[in-house]
Amino acid sequence: MKIIIVGATGTLGRKVAEGFAPKYEVIRVGNTKGDVQVDITSETSVKNMFEQIGAFDALISTSGKGPFAPVNQMTGEVFKGGLLDKLLGQVNLVLIGQHYINKGGSFTLTSGILAENPVAAGSALSTINGGLNAFVMAAAPELENGVRINAISPNVVEDSPAYFDSFPGEIPVAMEKVVKAYEKSVLGIVSGQVIKVY
């Protein structure tokens, strides 16, 4: 199985790549590092990535950024930056990637707990994560050739202590547990699901 991992050089992506690498062909994709580079906010860059890699069996995205800012300090421009990156960027991977993926393949995107459990200064990320979850549920029935799509929605992870204070009352989840959720999405049979890890 040939698996593209976009965001493979980040905290979460690195662990996910390590989890799949022993058994599968893993293509590590990053913004500036990795086997292949991509800017997910650029449709041209995304298309070039798929042209370079060719046909594949699964794509996992752990990529995308969104702003943390209180609503009374938020601007449309800052908000839009997150929509173009974490939301539309991951959607681009599916919209373009569907034309390169092998029959019976799968897409796995990454949203997050803020879709359901908001925190202070997290309105943009709550919107982005909720949008990703909705896209996955709506797109799943329309994908052709047995292609599946799911979203992984993790809590703050143990390997990101810098974010702990932003998630009061939440128990950080073990990276191993999050990696298992990606395995369920890629190796299992579910589609159109938001797989929650919290």
Secondary structure, 3 states (H helix, E strand, C coil): CEEEEECCCCHHHHHHHHHHCCCCEEEEEECCCECEECCCCCHHHHHHHHHHHCCEEEEEECCCCCCCCCHHHCCHHHHHHHHHHHHHHHHHHHHHHCCCEEEEEEEEEECCHHHCCCCCCCHHHHHHHHHHHHHHHHHHHHCCCCCEEEEEEECCECCCHHHHHHCCCCCCECHHHHHHHHHHHHHCCCCCEEEEEC
